[in-house]
Every structure is written in C-alpha cells, then in structure tokens.
C-alpha cells in the first residue's frame, strides 16, 4: 500500500465497562435504574475517536500512517499516548497543556445499542494550524474524523475545516471526511450542518458518514420520524427512499464519492461523474473508468459474535480507504468495508477483531453469509 496517510481530527480515551450476558435486556431503563448497583467485569480502556480507531486500523492493515490528534497534559492523555505508542503511532500527537484530554464512557450492555458519555476536551481547540505544512510533504491521503465533536471545526459555518481541507487538496492530497453523532441539545446540535456541509464537501473527495449522522444534518424530519420508532433507526430505513437521496445530495454538494454506513442494513455507495472523479487528489492514481458514476448497496456480513459496536464503523472506513489505495473497484471496497465491520464487532475495542484484507476476500469468496434481518446478526457467543 503505497504512500503516507494522515489520520487527523478527534481522539479520546474510551472507557468501556464490560457487562455480563445476564444483563441482556430489551430496553436501557430495564437495566440502568436510579439507585441500582450493577456488577460489571474489568473495564476495557483504549484510545478512541477517529484518529485512534481509523488511524490504527489502517496501520494494522499495512498502511504508513501519521496520527495527528490533540490531547491534554494529564493522566488520560498519558493513557492515550501509551495506547498509541504500543502500535508505534504516538510521535505526532499534539499536546495542549491548557486543555484536558477527551474521554468517553461507553455503555454497551448486551442487546442494547451503545450509549456514550463524552467530554470533547482538547478536541475543541483543534485548528488547521495544528497540521503544519511540513506534515503534508509526503502524504497521499488526508483523513479527517468527527468534526461534530470539535468546536473549532463546526463554528463559523465550518470555515476552519473547509480551509484545512482546501489547503490539503491544493497539494494534490486525497481528502476523506467522517462525521460523528450529534447531541441535539449541544452547540454542535444547534449548528447549521446543511451550511457546513455545503462549504466542506467541495473540498472532500471521499465522504464516509453514517446514515444517522447524515440524516440528522440533511433530512431532520425523516431522521426524527425514524428515531421515534425506537431502537436502532437503521432497522426501519429504506435504501431507495431514505439513503439514496442523501448520497446523491452529497454528490451535488461537491464531494466525489460517498459511502454511507447504515448499520445492519448495510452500506450504500455512489460516485460522481467522470470529470469530478478525475479531480481526486493527484498524488493517488485512481482508475476513473472504475470509479466514475458507480452506485450500489452492500449488505452486512454475519458476525461470528457481537461484543461491541465501538469502532466498527471506523474499522469499516479503514478497510474501505485501504482498498481504494490498493486500486480496487468501488463494489470491492464496499464489500471489504462491510466484512471488516463484521469482524470488528467481535471484540470490545476497535482493533481486536481486525483481519487483513486478503483474509476477508478469501472468506467472502467462500460464501460468507449476509444478514437477512436483525435476528440473524450473529452466532451465539
């Protein structure tokens, strides 16, 4: 896999209490009640956020990656640095002594979608100036993740993020952008995301959000209608009615390729017409005949077990980006993304379940079962 990738943006410490199978329930209020003591197993503690999850996954998949996230000079920051150092990825961390390190408490009881308690910490002070020009000298790809959790990246209509991506693209570097879930009552939830995306997507080659994130920003009425049905909203969506219009709208806003993660419903991808695809960063050799005007749906593969969805979307993105860099066709890249996501959920952290792309291809070729419905999601543990 040739060329250096910069994974920049949000980074944090993920603290995940491990619940027992006896805590499996259908609704969170059945388990988490005021005054109740719940015995849990030892916590899983890992570096998290886009920089750690996608960046380290890319590294484990064989890419040459620089991890550029911002931490504080505190205990949580030392833990993040130690997690990245174990993978040889701590050298480019940015330390802000005046900020605290971001952290998330990840609640993932069996049978319930994840709940996050999140403090953005030093991510709120991240700016384009934290990516010096010299860091871009030998980069082929620049991946930025989670701007909704970074105040400086969504304030002023996303001007700072747009300027950063414009500077990067101006050097012939491919850009990709991932989003994050938004708390509707937070400052990020009150931001005009339609305006932000209209400013940012023309500077984005590959846009890789989730349906929940994107529908909140570009189709709030439909988002709220699906959310009101309860549970995981992706169980209720239609690829044709709900997802495809969002993907096509993103292309019209200016990005050149879109991959939308839709939970158990799979992945939707679409690409722009040839003249737009040919404008993808010149440092990457991309076959326009393979990539121009493509569209499709990739079902999820059946996971061997489901322990936690933490970082599964990031792992999918890592596999997708790695496959693109290897010159594979869009449908192959999407299939590998879905396969890596199915592997990622078998571990409590974002990295423990990862498999090399060639192993994923072998299993797909051997007839890996796809999901037909939520009850078919996994084998019993």
N, C-alpha and C positions, 0 to 999 in steps of 0.2 A: 504494500500500500504506500505509494509514493507521496511525499510532500507532508509538511507540518500542518497540523490542525491546532488552532487556538480555541479552547473551550472557556468562554468568559461569561460573567454575569453572577447569578445568585449562588451563594454557598452557605451552608449552615451545618449545625450538628444535629443529627437525628437521634432521638432517644425513644426507643420503642419497647414499652413493657410487653412481655410475651404472656398472652393469656393461655389457659388450658382449654382443651376441647370441651370440657364440661361447661365452659362459659358460652358455648354456642347458643345463639338466640336469634329471633327474627327482627327485633327492634332494639335500638340502643337503650331506650328507657326501661327495658326489661332487665338490663344488666347494670347500668350506671344510675343508681338511685341515691339521693341525698342520705348521708349517714351510713351507707353500706360499706363494709370493708370487703375488698376483693383481693384474694391472694393471687399473686402473679409469679411467674418464673423470672430468673435474672434478665435484666433488660438488654436488648441489643443496642449498642451505641456505635454509630457510624457517621462519617462525613456525608452530608446530603446536599440537596439542591442540584441545580442543573450542572454546575461546574464539576462537582464530585461524581454525580451519578452518570451523566452522559460522558463527561471527560474521561473518567477512569474506565468506563466500559469501552470506550474507543481505544484506550491504551491496552486493555486486556485483549482486545480484538486485533492488536498488532499495529495500531496507528502511532505515529510520532506526535504526541500531544503536549501542549503547554496549558496548564491550568491556571487561570487568572481570575481569582475571586478575592473578596475583601473580608478580612476578619479583624477582630479586636485583639489587643494585647492582654488576654485574660485566660482563665482556665479552659473555657470552652474553645478558645482559639488554639490553645496548645493541643487539645484533643483533636481538633480538625487537622492541624498541621501534622500530628503524629499519624493519623489515618492516611493522609496523602503521602507521607514520607515512606510508608511501608510499600507503596506502589511506585516510588521514585517520582512523585508528582508535586512535591511541596515547594520547589525552588522559586516559583513565580507568584506565590501568594502575596497579596498586598496587605500590609498590617497598618491599621489606623489606631494608634494608642488612645485617641479620643472617643472611640466607639466601642460598643460591646459586640461580641460575636453572636451572630444569628443562631437561633436554635428552634427546633420543632419537637413537640411531644406528639408522637404518632400513636394513636389508639386504633388498633386493628383486631378487635375481638373476632373469633370465628363466626362467619355468617353475616358480618356487618361491614359495609364499606368503611374505608379509613376516615378517621376524624383527626384533624391537625390542630394543635395549639401552637401558634407560630409567632416568634418575635423576629422582625427583619434585621435588627441590629445594624451592623456596618454596611449592609447592602443598600440602605437608604442613602448613604453618602457616595456610592459608586458613581463615577462620571467618566466621560470619554477620555479625560486626562489620565485615568488610571491605566489606559492602554497606550504606552508610548510608541512612537513611530518605529523605533528600532525593533520592537517586538514583532512588527509586521513584515520585517525584511524578507524572511524565507517562508512565510506562511502561504499555504494554498487555500485553506478553508478557515473561516471565522464563524464559530457557532456561538450565539448568544441566547441565554435562557433565563426565563422568569422575570421579565421587566415589570409585571404587575406587583411583584414583591420588592421593588426597588424604586423608592420615591423619586429619585433624581431622573429615572428613566421614563416615568409617565407624567411628571409635571410639565407644565407649559406645552401641552399637546404632544408630548413625546419628542420635543425638539432635540434634546440631548442624545437620545437613542438614534434618531434619524441622522443626526450629524455624525455620530460614530460610525454607523453602517455606511454612510456615504463616503466617509474618509477611507474606510476599509475597501469598499468596492472600487474606489478610484485607483487603487493599487493593483487591480486585477484579481483580487481575492474573492473567492466564492463566499457568500454570506448565507447563514441559515438562522432562523428565529423560532424559539419555542416560547409558549406562554405559561401561565400558571393560573390556578383557580383564584377567583377574586371574592373577598368578603364584601357583600353588597353594601354593608354599613360602614365600610372603611373609606379612607380618602381615595384609594385605588378604585373602589366600587362606585364612587361618585364621578370618576374621571370620564371624559367623553372618548370612549375607546374606538368608536367609529372614526372620529377625527384623528386619533393617534395612529390607527392602522392605515388610514389614508395617507398619512405622512411617512410612515415607516415602510410599508410594503413595497413601494417602488425601489427601495434600497435593499430588498430582501430577495435572494434567489430561491431558496427553499424554505417554505413556511410549514411548520410541523406542530400545530396546536392540537388540543383535544376538542371534541365536539362541545363538551360542557363549557369550556373556556370561550370558545369562539361564538357559540350561540348566545352566551351572556352579553358579548360585546356587539354582535351584529344582528341578532334577532331575539331581543329580550322577551317579547311576548311569547314566542314559541318555547324559549328556554323556561320561562316561568310556568307555562302550561304543562310541559313535560315534568318539571320538578314537582308540581302539585300532585302528580300521580303517585309519588312516593318511591322510595328506594332509588336504585341506580337508574337515572333517566335514560341511559343508552339502551335499556331493555325495551323502551317504548318507541324509539325513533324509527323513522323510515329513511333509508339511504337516499331514495329518489326524492322524497318530499322535503326532508329536513336537512340532509347533509350535502347533497349535490349542489343545491343553490348557494350554500355558504362557500363551498370550494370554488365555484365559478365566480362568485362575487370577489373573492380574494384575488383571483387572476385578473379581474377587471380593475382592481385597485392597484395592480402593478407588479405583484410577485410573479415568479416564473414557474414555480412548481409548488404544489400543495399536497401534504399528507395529513389527513385528519384522523386522529385516534378516536375510536368510537366504542371503547370498552368491549364487552362481549359481542357486540355487533360487528366488530372487525375494523378494518381500515378503508378509507376512501382516498384515492389519489387522483390528481389531474394535473396536466401541464399546459403551458401556454403554447401559442403557435410558434412556428419556426423562428421568425425574426426576433422574438423575445427570448427564446431559448438560446439563441446564438449570442445573446448579450451576457450570459452567465460568465462569471469571472474567468479571465483569460489564462490564469495560472492552472486551471483544470481543463484537461482535454475531455470534452463531453460530446458524444455522438448525437448530433441534432436529429438524425434520422430515427434514432431510438427513442428520443425524449420529446419531440415536438408533437403537440396535440394528442396526448395519451390520457386515458381515463379508465378507472376500474375500481372494483371493490375486492378486498382481500379478507376472507373470513378468518376468524381466530382459530388457532390450533388448540387441541385439547391438552391441557396441562396435566402432568403426572400427579401433581398435588398443588394445592393453593394455600400458601402460608401467609403471604402478604403481598399486596399490590404495590408496596412502596418502591418507587424507582422503576417499575415495569415499563411505564411509558418512556422514560429516559433510556432504558436499555433498548427498546424498540427503535428509538431515534438513532442511537449509536449504531445499531446494525444497519439501519437504512443509510446513514451517511457513509459508513464504511463500504457498503455495497456500491453506492454511487461512485465513490472514489476508485473502486476497482473496475468501473466501466460496465456495470451490469445494467440491464434494461429495467424500466420502472416497475413492471409487474414482478420481476425477480426481487428487486429491492424491497417492495412492499411485503412479499412473502417472507423474506428473511426477517423483516421487522416484526411481523406477526409471530414468527417462530421464536425469536429472541424474547419477546414479551411473554410467551407461554413458558419459557424456561425461567425467566426472572421471577415469576410469582411462586416458584417452588422454594425460594429462600426468603428469610426475613429481611435481608438487606438487599440493596440494589445490584450487588455484584456476585453473590454466592451462587446463583443459578445460571450465570452466563455460559454460553457454549460457543466455540469457534464457528465461523460461517460455514466452513466446509462440512462440519458435523450436522449443522442444521439442514444443509442442502441434501445430505445423504438421508436424513430422516424424512424430509419432505418427499424425496423421490421414492422412498419405501412405502409411502401411503399413510403419512401421519394424519390421524383423524381430525376433522374440523368440527367446530361446535355447531350443533343444531339447535341449541337452546341453553338457557342458564343452568338447568339441572344436569346438563352434560358437560359442565365446565371442567370437572377434574375427576381423577380417580380418588377413592378414599385413601386417607393417609394411613 
